Amino acid sequence: MLILLDQDGVLADFELGFHNAWQTKMGHKHPALSPAERRAFYVRDDYPKEFREEVEEIYTASGFFRDLPAISGAMEAVRHLLTLGHDVRICTSPLNQYRNCVPEKYEWVERHLGPDFVHRMIVTKDKTVVHGDVLVDDKPVITGTRHPNWKHVLFDQPYNRHVDGLRMTWETWRNALMVDESRSQGTDSKTS
Ligand SMILES: [Mg+2]
């Protein structure tokens, strides 16, 4: 199976990174929303309009994307999917303010998944033109110029729960992706 994994909100914990950076820099003016309180897909839409510039300053700052923590269980699951023989790619849309975001997304993948994984990066503003069997993404609705041939599996986040459909976390990925462990080609397959 060709599995496309979104980066932010699926592998990299944008929400926690933003929360911590905001609390440090701006918490005295407006307390950071906890990740569980987030309701809009774009973080800027969850903060008062007068802070729009400060919100953008946080996530466009040098080091923001590079230093995002990994979402719990994600790295182990990605490696496991590879050992099961799946073709796993990271399919990510950079900010329009790309100068820090794009190189730091690569740095992040190199740091957390190793230099070989950099070959698996697909950086695009339109994920509908990318082929795949499955796209795991936290964005509620993904649109573009084509009718995609992948199935969207929603990565569960507090801001996408208004959308129905197949969803998963890194605790439930085996069921959501219908991974058959018995066909494992790797060494860490479990037999029972
Ligand atoms: Mg995302």
Backbone and ligand atoms as CSV (ligand in chain L), in Angstrom:
chain,resi,resn,atom,element,x,y,z
A,1,MET,N,N,0.846,-1.192,0.000
A,1,MET,CA,C,0.000,0.000,0.000
A,1,MET,C,C,0.886,1.249,0.000
A,2,LEU,N,N,0.508,2.205,-0.805
A,2,LEU,CA,C,1.213,3.501,-0.800
A,2,LEU,C,C,0.493,4.407,0.189
A,3,ILE,N,N,1.170,4.693,1.283
A,3,ILE,CA,C,0.555,5.442,2.380
A,3,ILE,C,C,1.189,6.827,2.454
A,4,LEU,N,N,0.363,7.839,2.282
A,4,LEU,CA,C,0.820,9.226,2.389
A,4,LEU,C,C,0.488,9.716,3.789
A,5,LEU,N,N,1.480,10.243,4.465
A,5,LEU,CA,C,1.260,10.775,5.815
A,5,LEU,C,C,1.518,12.271,5.805
A,6,ASP,N,N,0.530,13.006,6.242
A,6,ASP,CA,C,0.723,14.432,6.459
A,6,ASP,C,C,1.758,14.609,7.580
A,7,GLN,N,N,2.409,15.762,7.606
A,7,GLN,CA,C,3.458,15.973,8.617
A,7,GLN,C,C,2.913,16.667,9.884
A,8,ASP,N,N,2.430,17.885,9.727
A,8,ASP,CA,C,1.988,18.632,10.916
A,8,ASP,C,C,0.611,18.150,11.369
A,9,GLY,N,N,0.509,17.869,12.640
A,9,GLY,CA,C,-0.762,17.389,13.183
A,9,GLY,C,C,-0.936,15.898,13.032
A,10,VAL,N,N,0.033,15.216,12.386
A,10,VAL,CA,C,-0.007,13.765,12.241
A,10,VAL,C,C,1.303,13.164,12.780
A,11,LEU,N,N,2.413,13.727,12.340
A,11,LEU,CA,C,3.733,13.273,12.815
A,11,LEU,C,C,4.337,14.288,13.785
A,12,ALA,N,N,4.323,15.550,13.376
A,12,ALA,CA,C,4.907,16.626,14.181
A,12,ALA,C,C,3.790,17.331,14.959
A,13,ASP,N,N,4.048,17.579,16.233
A,13,ASP,CA,C,3.002,18.148,17.088
A,13,ASP,C,C,3.016,19.677,17.011
A,14,PHE,N,N,2.423,20.173,15.929
A,14,PHE,CA,C,2.307,21.616,15.710
A,14,PHE,C,C,1.569,22.267,16.883
A,15,GLU,N,N,0.523,21.614,17.354
A,15,GLU,CA,C,-0.322,22.210,18.402
A,15,GLU,C,C,0.444,22.428,19.698
A,16,LEU,N,N,1.198,21.419,20.092
A,16,LEU,CA,C,1.961,21.546,21.332
A,16,LEU,C,C,3.077,22.581,21.162
A,17,GLY,N,N,3.742,22.536,19.996
A,17,GLY,CA,C,4.797,23.511,19.719
A,17,GLY,C,C,4.259,24.930,19.745
A,18,PHE,N,N,3.098,25.130,19.137
A,18,PHE,CA,C,2.515,26.473,19.108
A,18,PHE,C,C,2.104,26.894,20.511
A,19,HIS,N,N,1.461,26.000,21.222
A,19,HIS,CA,C,1.014,26.305,22.589
A,19,HIS,C,C,2.199,26.762,23.450
A,20,ASN,N,N,3.270,26.010,23.417
A,20,ASN,CA,C,4.419,26.334,24.273
A,20,ASN,C,C,5.070,27.648,23.854
A,21,ALA,N,N,5.208,27.854,22.549
A,21,ALA,CA,C,5.847,29.085,22.073
A,21,ALA,C,C,4.983,30.300,22.408
A,22,TRP,N,N,3.671,30.153,22.221
A,22,TRP,CA,C,2.777,31.278,22.524
A,22,TRP,C,C,2.802,31.587,24.025
A,23,GLN,N,N,2.727,30.551,24.839
A,23,GLN,CA,C,2.696,30.773,26.288
A,23,GLN,C,C,3.965,31.508,26.740
A,24,THR,N,N,5.087,31.144,26.179
A,24,THR,CA,C,6.356,31.781,26.550
A,24,THR,C,C,6.399,33.234,26.089
A,25,LYS,N,N,5.979,33.471,24.864
A,25,LYS,CA,C,6.158,34.792,24.274
A,25,LYS,C,C,4.982,35.731,24.543
A,26,MET,N,N,3.779,35.176,24.561
A,26,MET,CA,C,2.573,36.021,24.569
A,26,MET,C,C,1.604,35.712,25.708
A,27,GLY,N,N,1.949,34.738,26.526
A,27,GLY,CA,C,1.025,34.282,27.567
A,27,GLY,C,C,0.582,35.373,28.529
A,28,HIS,N,N,1.448,36.380,28.726
A,28,HIS,CA,C,1.096,37.463,29.653
A,28,HIS,C,C,0.003,38.354,29.065
A,29,LYS,N,N,-0.147,38.337,27.739
A,29,LYS,CA,C,-1.187,39.167,27.102
A,29,LYS,C,C,-2.479,38.391,26.851
A,30,HIS,N,N,-2.317,37.126,26.479
A,30,HIS,CA,C,-3.473,36.277,26.188
A,30,HIS,C,C,-3.022,34.831,26.406
A,31,PRO,N,N,-3.636,34.126,27.357
A,31,PRO,CA,C,-3.154,32.770,27.630
A,31,PRO,C,C,-3.280,31.855,26.411
A,32,ALA,N,N,-2.317,30.958,26.254
A,32,ALA,CA,C,-2.362,30.009,25.140
A,32,ALA,C,C,-3.549,29.074,25.313
A,33,LEU,N,N,-4.225,28.773,24.205
A,33,LEU,CA,C,-5.272,27.751,24.230
A,33,LEU,C,C,-4.592,26.391,24.334
A,34,SER,N,N,-5.118,25.541,25.190
A,34,SER,CA,C,-4.532,24.200,25.253
A,34,SER,C,C,-4.879,23.484,23.948
A,35,PRO,N,N,-4.055,22.532,23.517
A,35,PRO,CA,C,-4.372,21.806,22.279
A,35,PRO,C,C,-5.787,21.215,22.289
A,36,ALA,N,N,-6.271,20.792,23.448
A,36,ALA,CA,C,-7.620,20.202,23.526
A,36,ALA,C,C,-8.724,21.227,23.276
A,37,GLU,N,N,-8.408,22.503,23.452
A,37,GLU,CA,C,-9.421,23.560,23.277
A,37,GLU,C,C,-9.497,24.072,21.842
A,38,ARG,N,N,-8.601,23.620,21.000
A,38,ARG,CA,C,-8.570,24.143,19.637
A,38,ARG,C,C,-9.778,23.661,18.831
A,39,ARG,N,N,-10.405,24.558,18.081
A,39,ARG,CA,C,-11.606,24.193,17.324
A,39,ARG,C,C,-11.503,24.505,15.835
A,40,ALA,N,N,-10.662,25.459,15.458
A,40,ALA,CA,C,-10.512,25.813,14.046
A,40,ALA,C,C,-9.279,25.097,13.491
A,41,PHE,N,N,-9.313,24.732,12.206
A,41,PHE,CA,C,-8.155,24.050,11.637
A,41,PHE,C,C,-6.922,24.951,11.669
A,42,TYR,N,N,-7.106,26.218,11.307
A,42,TYR,CA,C,-5.981,27.151,11.324
A,42,TYR,C,C,-5.914,27.828,12.691
A,43,VAL,N,N,-4.790,27.710,13.339
A,43,VAL,CA,C,-4.648,28.223,14.702
A,43,VAL,C,C,-4.953,29.718,14.770
A,44,ARG,N,N,-4.635,30.458,13.708
A,44,ARG,CA,C,-4.901,31.898,13.719
A,44,ARG,C,C,-6.391,32.204,13.911
A,45,ASP,N,N,-7.266,31.268,13.480
A,45,ASP,CA,C,-8.706,31.493,13.592
A,45,ASP,C,C,-9.242,31.233,15.001
A,46,ASP,N,N,-8.419,30.665,15.871
A,46,ASP,CA,C,-8.844,30.410,17.242
A,46,ASP,C,C,-8.390,31.500,18.212
A,47,TYR,N,N,-7.575,32.425,17.731
A,47,TYR,CA,C,-7.108,33.525,18.587
A,47,TYR,C,C,-7.794,34.820,18.139
A,48,PRO,N,N,-7.944,35.770,19.067
A,48,PRO,CA,C,-8.587,37.030,18.683
A,48,PRO,C,C,-7.877,37.677,17.494
A,49,LYS,N,N,-8.696,38.337,16.671
A,49,LYS,CA,C,-8.173,38.923,15.419
A,49,LYS,C,C,-7.007,39.884,15.648
A,50,GLU,N,N,-7.032,40.592,16.774
A,50,GLU,CA,C,-5.972,41.570,17.010
A,50,GLU,C,C,-4.602,40.910,17.210
A,51,PHE,N,N,-4.580,39.582,17.408
A,51,PHE,CA,C,-3.303,38.879,17.582
A,51,PHE,C,C,-2.844,38.158,16.314
A,52,ARG,N,N,-3.508,38.425,15.195
A,52,ARG,CA,C,-3.186,37.718,13.951
A,52,ARG,C,C,-1.679,37.764,13.620
A,53,GLU,N,N,-1.117,38.956,13.746
A,53,GLU,CA,C,0.299,39.116,13.407
A,53,GLU,C,C,1.199,38.314,14.358
A,54,GLU,N,N,0.862,38.356,15.637
A,54,GLU,CA,C,1.672,37.638,16.635
A,54,GLU,C,C,1.564,36.118,16.427
A,55,VAL,N,N,0.370,35.657,16.053
A,55,VAL,CA,C,0.197,34.223,15.781
A,55,VAL,C,C,1.118,33.815,14.632
A,56,GLU,N,N,1.107,34.586,13.562
A,56,GLU,CA,C,1.942,34.247,12.397
A,56,GLU,C,C,3.427,34.342,12.724
A,57,GLU,N,N,3.772,35.304,13.581
A,57,GLU,CA,C,5.180,35.430,13.972
A,57,GLU,C,C,5.692,34.175,14.669
A,58,ILE,N,N,4.811,33.554,15.456
A,58,ILE,CA,C,5.224,32.346,16.189
A,58,ILE,C,C,5.579,31.233,15.196
A,59,TYR,N,N,4.661,30.940,14.264
A,59,TYR,CA,C,4.922,29.764,13.418
A,59,TYR,C,C,5.772,30.047,12.182
A,60,THR,N,N,6.098,31.297,11.944
A,60,THR,CA,C,7.052,31.584,10.857
A,60,THR,C,C,8.464,31.843,11.405
A,61,ALA,N,N,8.614,31.824,12.730
A,61,ALA,CA,C,9.923,32.111,13.333
A,61,ALA,C,C,10.921,31.005,13.015
A,62,SER,N,N,12.172,31.395,12.921
A,62,SER,CA,C,13.241,30.426,12.706
A,62,SER,C,C,13.239,29.408,13.846
A,63,GLY,N,N,13.266,28.143,13.509
A,63,GLY,CA,C,13.341,27.079,14.511
A,63,GLY,C,C,12.004,26.497,14.921
A,64,PHE,N,N,10.894,27.175,14.571
A,64,PHE,CA,C,9.592,26.676,15.030
A,64,PHE,C,C,9.319,25.272,14.484
A,65,PHE,N,N,9.366,25.099,13.180
A,65,PHE,CA,C,9.070,23.790,12.587
A,65,PHE,C,C,10.147,22.759,12.924
A,66,ARG,N,N,11.390,23.220,12.950
A,66,ARG,CA,C,12.498,22.290,13.232
A,66,ARG,C,C,12.367,21.663,14.617
A,67,ASP,N,N,11.885,22.450,15.573
A,67,ASP,CA,C,11.880,22.002,16.961
A,67,ASP,C,C,10.542,21.425,17.425
A,68,LEU,N,N,9.600,21.216,16.523
A,68,LEU,CA,C,8.318,20.635,16.948
A,68,LEU,C,C,8.546,19.239,17.541
A,69,PRO,N,N,7.862,18.948,18.649
A,69,PRO,CA,C,7.970,17.581,19.178
A,69,PRO,C,C,7.251,16.590,18.266
A,70,ALA,N,N,7.630,15.336,18.360
A,70,ALA,CA,C,6.928,14.296,17.597
A,70,ALA,C,C,5.653,13.905,18.341
A,71,ILE,N,N,4.620,13.590,17.588
A,71,ILE,CA,C,3.383,13.096,18.200
A,71,ILE,C,C,3.639,11.685,18.743
A,72,SER,N,N,3.146,11.474,19.936
A,72,SER,CA,C,3.415,10.223,20.645
A,72,SER,C,C,3.020,9.001,19.805
A,73,GLY,N,N,3.940,8.084,19.657
A,73,GLY,CA,C,3.676,6.829,18.955
A,73,GLY,C,C,3.866,6.895,17.454
A,74,ALA,N,N,4.006,8.107,16.898
A,74,ALA,CA,C,4.038,8.248,15.438
A,74,ALA,C,C,5.292,7.622,14.823
A,75,MET,N,N,6.452,7.900,15.400
A,75,MET,CA,C,7.687,7.432,14.769
A,75,MET,C,C,7.765,5.900,14.775
A,76,GLU,N,N,7.309,5.323,15.892
A,76,GLU,CA,C,7.315,3.861,15.989
A,76,GLU,C,C,6.369,3.270,14.942
A,77,ALA,N,N,5.196,3.874,14.787
A,77,ALA,CA,C,4.216,3.349,13.826
A,77,ALA,C,C,4.716,3.481,12.391
A,78,VAL,N,N,5.378,4.591,12.078
A,78,VAL,CA,C,5.899,4.787,10.717
A,78,VAL,C,C,6.934,3.698,10.406
A,79,ARG,N,N,7.824,3.472,11.339
A,79,ARG,CA,C,8.847,2.432,11.110
A,79,ARG,C,C,8.184,1.062,10.986
A,80,HIS,N,N,7.153,0.850,11.759
A,80,HIS,CA,C,6.446,-0.428,11.708
A,80,HIS,C,C,5.769,-0.614,10.349
A,81,LEU,N,N,5.173,0.451,9.828
A,81,LEU,CA,C,4.535,0.365,8.504
A,81,LEU,C,C,5.561,-0.010,7.436
A,82,LEU,N,N,6.772,0.519,7.571
A,82,LEU,CA,C,7.831,0.166,6.610
A,82,LEU,C,C,8.202,-1.310,6.731
A,83,THR,N,N,8.311,-1.791,7.944
A,83,THR,CA,C,8.683,-3.200,8.104
A,83,THR,C,C,7.582,-4.123,7.592
A,84,LEU,N,N,6.350,-3.618,7.567
A,84,LEU,CA,C,5.246,-4.418,7.021
A,84,LEU,C,C,5.236,-4.402,5.493
A,85,GLY,N,N,6.164,-3.655,4.902
A,85,GLY,CA,C,6.297,-3.649,3.451
A,85,GLY,C,C,5.553,-2.530,2.742
A,86,HIS,N,N,4.984,-1.597,3.492
A,86,HIS,CA,C,4.259,-0.498,2.856
A,86,HIS,C,C,5.224,0.581,2.377
A,87,ASP,N,N,4.794,1.261,1.334
A,87,ASP,CA,C,5.560,2.405,0.827
A,87,ASP,C,C,5.009,3.647,1.533
A,88,VAL,N,N,5.769,4.173,2.444
A,88,VAL,CA,C,5.300,5.294,3.265
A,88,VAL,C,C,5.967,6.576,2.797
A,89,ARG,N,N,5.158,7.569,2.503
A,89,ARG,CA,C,5.684,8.885,2.107
A,89,ARG,C,C,5.101,9.950,3.020
A,90,ILE,N,N,5.843,11.021,3.164
A,90,ILE,CA,C,5.326,12.172,3.899
A,90,ILE,C,C,4.855,13.187,2.867
A,91,CYS,N,N,3.584,13.551,2.956
A,91,CYS,CA,C,2.982,14.457,1.985
A,91,CYS,C,C,2.537,15.701,2.742
A,92,THR,N,N,3.255,16.790,2.528
A,92,THR,CA,C,3.066,17.955,3.376
A,92,THR,C,C,2.951,19.238,2.564
A,93,SER,N,N,2.070,20.115,3.039
A,93,SER,CA,C,1.888,21.415,2.380
A,93,SER,C,C,2.578,22.498,3.210
A,94,PRO,N,N,3.563,23.169,2.622
A,94,PRO,CA,C,4.255,24.202,3.399
A,94,PRO,C,C,3.427,25.483,3.493
A,95,LEU,N,N,3.798,26.304,4.443
A,95,LEU,CA,C,3.219,27.642,4.527
A,95,LEU,C,C,3.593,28.431,3.283
A,96,ASN,N,N,2.767,29.424,2.946
A,96,ASN,CA,C,3.189,30.361,1.898
A,96,ASN,C,C,4.430,31.138,2.345
A,97,GLN,N,N,4.542,31.351,3.650
A,97,GLN,CA,C,5.776,31.948,4.201
A,97,GLN,C,C,6.761,30.789,4.383
A,98,TYR,N,N,7.394,30.401,3.289
A,98,TYR,CA,C,8.088,29.112,3.210
A,98,TYR,C,C,9.540,29.123,3.701
A,99,ARG,N,N,10.114,30.297,3.943
A,99,ARG,CA,C,11.571,30.374,4.110
A,99,ARG,C,C,12.117,29.515,5.241
A,100,ASN,N,N,11.485,29.545,6.383
A,100,ASN,CA,C,11.910,28.659,7.477
A,100,ASN,C,C,11.200,27.318,7.396
A,101,CYS,N,N,9.937,27.363,7.048
A,101,CYS,CA,C,9.089,26.168,7.079
A,101,CYS,C,C,9.638,25.028,6.209
A,102,VAL,N,N,9.972,25.311,4.962
A,102,VAL,CA,C,10.339,24.217,4.046
A,102,VAL,C,C,11.642,23.532,4.458
A,103,PRO,N,N,12.753,24.255,4.627
A,103,PRO,CA,C,13.969,23.534,5.040
A,103,PRO,C,C,13.820,22.872,6.399
A,104,GLU,N,N,13.067,23.489,7.293
A,104,GLU,CA,C,12.940,22.914,8.636
A,104,GLU,C,C,12.064,21.669,8.653
A,105,LYS,N,N,11.126,21.565,7.725
A,105,LYS,CA,C,10.350,20.329,7.613
A,105,LYS,C,C,11.282,19.170,7.242
A,106,TYR,N,N,12.213,19.432,6.319
A,106,TYR,CA,C,13.199,18.408,5.959
A,106,TYR,C,C,14.101,18.070,7.150
A,107,GLU,N,N,14.549,19.109,7.846
A,107,GLU,CA,C,15.409,18.873,9.022
A,107,GLU,C,C,14.696,18.022,10.052
A,108,TRP,N,N,13.410,18.307,10.212
A,108,TRP,CA,C,12.628,17.570,11.214
A,108,TRP,C,C,12.576,16.081,10.864
A,109,VAL,N,N,12.303,15.808,9.597
A,109,VAL,CA,C,12.207,14.411,9.158
A,109,VAL,C,C,13.565,13.713,9.304
A,110,GLU,N,N,14.614,14.416,8.941
A,110,GLU,CA,C,15.962,13.832,9.067
A,110,GLU,C,C,16.255,13.508,10.531
A,111,ARG,N,N,15.896,14.431,11.412
A,111,ARG,CA,C,16.189,14.253,12.836
A,111,ARG,C,C,15.381,13.107,13.449
A,112,HIS,N,N,14.104,13.019,13.071
A,112,HIS,CA,C,13.228,12.058,13.754
A,112,HIS,C,C,13.156,10.704,13.047
A,113,LEU,N,N,13.356,10.691,11.740
A,113,LEU,CA,C,13.195,9.424,11.012
A,113,LEU,C,C,14.473,9.009,10.275
A,114,GLY,N,N,15.480,9.871,10.288
A,114,GLY,CA,C,16.766,9.523,9.690
A,114,GLY,C,C,16.928,10.078,8.285
A,115,PRO,N,N,18.201,10.210,7.850
A,115,PRO,CA,C,18.476,10.835,6.556
A,115,PRO,C,C,17.846,10.098,5.369
A,116,ASP,N,N,17.685,8.790,5.463
A,116,ASP,CA,C,17.089,8.053,4.338
A,116,ASP,C,C,15.632,8.449,4.118
A,117,PHE,N,N,14.979,8.893,5.163
A,117,PHE,CA,C,13.560,9.223,5.049
A,117,PHE,C,C,13.325,10.521,4.291
A,118,VAL,N,N,14.371,11.321,4.164
A,118,VAL,CA,C,14.240,12.580,3.421
A,118,VAL,C,C,13.809,12.301,1.972
A,119,HIS,N,N,14.214,11.136,1.442
A,119,HIS,CA,C,13.799,10.752,0.077
A,119,HIS,C,C,12.302,10.545,-0.026
A,120,ARG,N,N,11.649,10.382,1.102
A,120,ARG,CA,C,10.217,10.082,1.105
A,120,ARG,C,C,9.339,11.325,1.260
A,121,MET,N,N,9.956,12.482,1.160
A,121,MET,CA,C,9.205,13.734,1.332
A,121,MET,C,C,8.551,14.167,0.016
A,122,ILE,N,N,7.275,14.476,0.079
A,122,ILE,CA,C,6.564,15.082,-1.052
A,122,ILE,C,C,6.002,16.404,-0.531
A,123,VAL,N,N,6.542,17.497,-1.028
A,123,VAL,CA,C,6.131,18.824,-0.553
A,123,VAL,C,C,5.294,19.465,-1.655
A,124,THR,N,N,4.030,19.694,-1.359
A,124,THR,CA,C,3.106,20.180,-2.396
A,124,THR,C,C,2.012,21.036,-1.776
A,125,LYS,N,N,1.530,21.982,-2.518
A,125,LYS,CA,C,0.376,22.756,-2.058
A,125,LYS,C,C,-0.934,22.080,-2.466
A,126,ASP,N,N,-0.844,21.064,-3.321
A,126,ASP,CA,C,-2.063,20.386,-3.787
A,126,ASP,C,C,-1.888,18.872,-3.670
A,127,LYS,N,N,-2.448,18.316,-2.620
A,127,LYS,CA,C,-2.267,16.883,-2.376
A,127,LYS,C,C,-3.133,16.027,-3.301
A,128,THR,N,N,-4.104,16.638,-3.966
A,128,THR,CA,C,-4.963,15.844,-4.852
A,128,THR,C,C,-4.226,15.402,-6.118
A,129,VAL,N,N,-3.090,15.996,-6.423
A,129,VAL,CA,C,-2.337,15.572,-7.615
A,129,VAL,C,C,-1.345,14.457,-7.284
A,130,VAL,N,N,-1.269,14.086,-6.017
A,130,VAL,CA,C,-0.340,13.028,-5.588
A,130,VAL,C,C,-1.093,11.698,-5.550
A,131,HIS,N,N,-0.482,10.657,-6.093
A,131,HIS,CA,C,-1.094,9.338,-6.058
A,131,HIS,C,C,-0.825,8.648,-4.727
A,132,GLY,N,N,-1.744,7.816,-4.315
A,132,GLY,CA,C,-1.557,7.040,-3.100
A,132,GLY,C,C,-2.807,6.235,-2.836
A,133,ASP,N,N,-2.680,5.240,-1.951
A,133,ASP,CA,C,-3.864,4.474,-1.564
A,133,ASP,C,C,-4.603,5.160,-0.422
A,134,VAL,N,N,-3.813,5.742,0.472
A,134,VAL,CA,C,-4.374,6.368,1.665
A,134,VAL,C,C,-3.612,7.655,1.942
A,135,LEU,N,N,-4.335,8.681,2.361
A,135,LEU,CA,C,-3.692,9.891,2.886
A,135,LEU,C,C,-4.185,10.073,4.320
A,136,VAL,N,N,-3.271,10.028,5.256
A,136,VAL,CA,C,-3.616,10.277,6.660
A,136,VAL,C,C,-3.340,11.748,6.927
A,137,ASP,N,N,-4.393,12.490,7.248
A,137,ASP,CA,C,-4.257,13.948,7.336
A,137,ASP,C,C,-5.242,14.475,8.372
A,138,ASP,N,N,-4.804,15.484,9.127
A,138,ASP,CA,C,-5.677,16.071,10.152
A,138,ASP,C,C,-6.580,17.164,9.585
A,139,LYS,N,N,-6.357,17.549,8.338
A,139,LYS,CA,C,-7.196,18.602,7.750
A,139,LYS,C,C,-8.578,18.024,7.453
A,140,PRO,N,N,-9.649,18.693,7.914
A,140,PRO,CA,C,-10.978,18.086,7.794
A,140,PRO,C,C,-11.376,17.771,6.346
A,141,VAL,N,N,-11.155,18.693,5.453
A,141,VAL,CA,C,-11.526,18.493,4.048
A,141,VAL,C,C,-10.340,18.915,3.186
A,142,ILE,N,N,-9.956,18.048,2.268
A,142,ILE,CA,C,-8.798,18.338,1.427
A,142,ILE,C,C,-9.246,18.521,-0.013
A,143,THR,N,N,-9.018,19.686,-0.535
A,143,THR,CA,C,-9.454,19.990,-1.898
A,143,THR,C,C,-8.248,20.337,-2.758
A,144,GLY,N,N,-8.460,20.292,-4.080
A,144,GLY,CA,C,-7.410,20.618,-5.029
A,144,GLY,C,C,-7.957,20.534,-6.428
A,145,THR,N,N,-7.044,20.452,-7.382
A,145,THR,CA,C,-7.481,20.511,-8.772
A,145,THR,C,C,-7.963,19.165,-9.314
A,146,ARG,N,N,-7.648,18.069,-8.640
A,146,ARG,CA,C,-8.029,16.745,-9.126
A,146,ARG,C,C,-8.941,16.031,-8.139
A,147,HIS,N,N,-9.575,14.991,-8.661
A,147,HIS,CA,C,-10.294,14.099,-7.772
A,147,HIS,C,C,-9.260,13.090,-7.282
A,148,PRO,N,N,-8.927,13.098,-6.014
A,148,PRO,CA,C,-7.801,12.260,-5.561
A,148,PRO,C,C,-8.113,10.768,-5.647
A,149,ASN,N,N,-7.087,9.964,-5.859
A,149,ASN,CA,C,-7.316,8.514,-5.863
A,149,ASN,C,C,-6.997,7.873,-4.517
A,150,TRP,N,N,-6.519,8.668,-3.572
A,150,TRP,CA,C,-6.323,8.130,-2.224
A,150,TRP,C,C,-7.604,8.264,-1.397
A,151,LYS,N,N,-7.642,7.426,-0.368
A,151,LYS,CA,C,-8.738,7.519,0.604
A,151,LYS,C,C,-8.236,8.374,1.759
A,152,HIS,N,N,-9.005,9.376,2.130
A,152,HIS,CA,C,-8.599,10.253,3.237
A,152,HIS,C,C,-8.963,9.599,4.563
A,153,VAL,N,N,-7.961,9.308,5.356
A,153,VAL,CA,C,-8.186,8.869,6.735
A,153,VAL,C,C,-7.836,10.057,7.614
A,154,LEU,N,N,-8.822,10.500,8.352
A,154,LEU,CA,C,-8.645,11.699,9.165
A,154,LEU,C,C,-7.835,11.345,10.409
A,155,PHE,N,N,-6.764,12.104,10.636
A,155,PHE,CA,C,-6.030,11.919,11.881
A,155,PHE,C,C,-6.742,12.730,12.955
A,156,ASP,N,N,-7.194,12.046,13.967
A,156,ASP,CA,C,-8.075,12.669,14.969
A,156,ASP,C,C,-7.393,13.814,15.712
A,157,GLN,N,N,-8.039,14.958,15.680
A,157,GLN,CA,C,-7.601,16.138,16.431
A,157,GLN,C,C,-8.863,16.862,16.909
A,158,PRO,N,N,-8.752,17.615,18.009
A,158,PRO,CA,C,-9.945,18.291,18.549
A,158,PRO,C,C,-10.623,19.217,17.536
A,159,TYR,N,N,-9.866,19.742,16.572
A,159,TYR,CA,C,-10.424,20.710,15.625
A,159,TYR,C,C,-11.003,20.058,14.376
A,160,ASN,N,N,-11.058,18.722,14.322
A,160,ASN,CA,C,-11.673,18.129,13.118
A,160,ASN,C,C,-12.819,17.175,13.458
A,161,ARG,N,N,-13.304,17.253,14.685
A,161,ARG,CA,C,-14.300,16.259,15.119
A,161,ARG,C,C,-15.692,16.512,14.584
A,162,HIS,N,N,-15.888,17.627,13.892
A,162,HIS,CA,C,-17.192,17.907,13.276
A,162,HIS,C,C,-17.355,17.151,11.957
A,163,VAL,N,N,-16.292,16.502,11.514
A,163,VAL,CA,C,-16.329,15.802,10.223
A,163,VAL,C,C,-16.486,14.305,10.456
A,164,ASP,N,N,-17.410,13.690,9.699
A,164,ASP,CA,C,-17.586,12.241,9.775
A,164,ASP,C,C,-16.559,11.557,8.888
A,165,GLY,N,N,-16.408,10.282,9.101
A,165,GLY,CA,C,-15.518,9.528,8.219
A,165,GLY,C,C,-14.528,8.717,9.020
A,166,LEU,N,N,-13.722,7.983,8.288
A,166,LEU,CA,C,-12.731,7.122,8.913
A,166,LEU,C,C,-11.676,7.986,9.593
A,167,ARG,N,N,-11.388,7.708,10.845
A,167,ARG,CA,C,-10.358,8.477,11.544
A,167,ARG,C,C,-9.460,7.552,12.350
A,168,MET,N,N,-8.293,8.043,12.672
A,168,MET,CA,C,-7.343,7.214,13.419
A,168,MET,C,C,-6.452,8.084,14.290
A,169,THR,N,N,-5.805,7.423,15.223
A,169,THR,CA,C,-4.707,8.010,15.998
A,169,THR,C,C,-3.554,7.018,15.878
A,170,TRP,N,N,-2.444,7.303,16.525
A,170,TRP,CA,C,-1.337,6.340,16.500
A,170,TRP,C,C,-1.566,5.198,17.497
A,171,GLU,N,N,-2.727,5.214,18.159
A,171,GLU,CA,C,-3.125,4.035,18.943
A,171,GLU,C,C,-4.019,3.108,18.102
A,172,THR,N,N,-4.739,3.686,17.137
A,172,THR,CA,C,-5.763,2.901,16.420
A,172,THR,C,C,-5.414,2.671,14.942
A,173,TRP,N,N,-4.192,2.998,14.528
A,173,TRP,CA,C,-3.852,2.962,13.101
A,173,TRP,C,C,-3.992,1.578,12.480
A,174,ARG,N,N,-3.768,0.543,13.254
A,174,ARG,CA,C,-3.841,-0.813,12.677
A,174,ARG,C,C,-5.240,-1.093,12.130
A,175,ASN,N,N,-6.252,-0.701,12.899
A,175,ASN,CA,C,-7.635,-0.910,12.441
A,175,ASN,C,C,-7.969,0.020,11.288
A,176,ALA,N,N,-7.612,1.280,11.416
A,176,ALA,CA,C,-8.013,2.278,10.414
A,176,ALA,C,C,-7.367,1.991,9.068
A,177,LEU,N,N,-6.111,1.579,9.099
A,177,LEU,CA,C,-5.400,1.318,7.834
A,177,LEU,C,C,-5.555,-0.132,7.401
A,178,MET,N,N,-6.282,-0.902,8.196
A,178,MET,CA,C,-6.522,-2.316,7.914
A,178,MET,C,C,-5.221,-3.051,7.606
A,179,VAL,N,N,-4.252,-2.813,8.485
A,179,VAL,CA,C,-2.941,-3.429,8.302
A,179,VAL,C,C,-2.997,-4.870,8.787
A,180,ASP,N,N,-2.577,-5.746,7.912
A,180,ASP,CA,C,-2.556,-7.167,8.245
A,180,ASP,C,C,-1.169,-7.528,8.771
A,181,GLU,N,N,-1.077,-7.651,10.078
A,181,GLU,CA,C,0.222,-7.897,10.713
A,181,GLU,C,C,0.814,-9.253,10.315
A,182,SER,N,N,-0.045,-10.188,9.931
A,182,SER,CA,C,0.451,-11.532,9.642
A,182,SER,C,C,1.285,-11.559,8.367
A,183,ARG,N,N,1.177,-10.473,7.559
A,183,ARG,CA,C,1.947,-10.433,6.301
A,183,ARG,C,C,3.245,-9.645,6.471
A,184,SER,N,N,3.614,-9.409,7.715
A,184,SER,CA,C,4.812,-8.622,7.984
A,184,SER,C,C,6.034,-9.198,7.286
A,185,GLN,N,N,6.804,-8.289,6.673
A,185,GLN,CA,C,8.060,-8.723,6.041
A,185,GLN,C,C,9.248,-8.388,6.916
A,186,GLY,N,N,8.980,-7.794,8.043
A,186,GLY,CA,C,10.067,-7.305,8.871
A,186,GLY,C,C,10.402,-8.269,9.993
A,187,THR,N,N,11.200,-7.773,10.912
A,187,THR,CA,C,11.673,-8.617,11.993
A,187,THR,C,C,10.875,-8.407,13.269
A,188,ASP,N,N,10.072,-7.333,13.307
A,188,ASP,CA,C,9.367,-7.081,14.560
A,188,ASP,C,C,7.895,-7.472,14.461
A,189,SER,N,N,7.594,-8.397,13.556
A,189,SER,CA,C,6.215,-8.864,13.460
A,189,SER,C,C,5.893,-9.695,14.696
A,190,LYS,N,N,4.650,-9.647,15.054
A,190,LYS,CA,C,4.237,-10.374,16.251
A,190,LYS,C,C,3.502,-11.637,15.822
A,191,THR,N,N,3.866,-12.731,16.423
A,191,THR,CA,C,3.138,-13.963,16.131
A,191,THR,C,C,2.449,-14.393,17.409
A,192,SER,N,N,1.325,-15.032,17.224
A,192,SER,CA,C,0.611,-15.493,18.425
A,192,SER,C,C,-0.056,-16.825,18.120
L,1,MG,MG,MG,-1.682,18.653,9.002
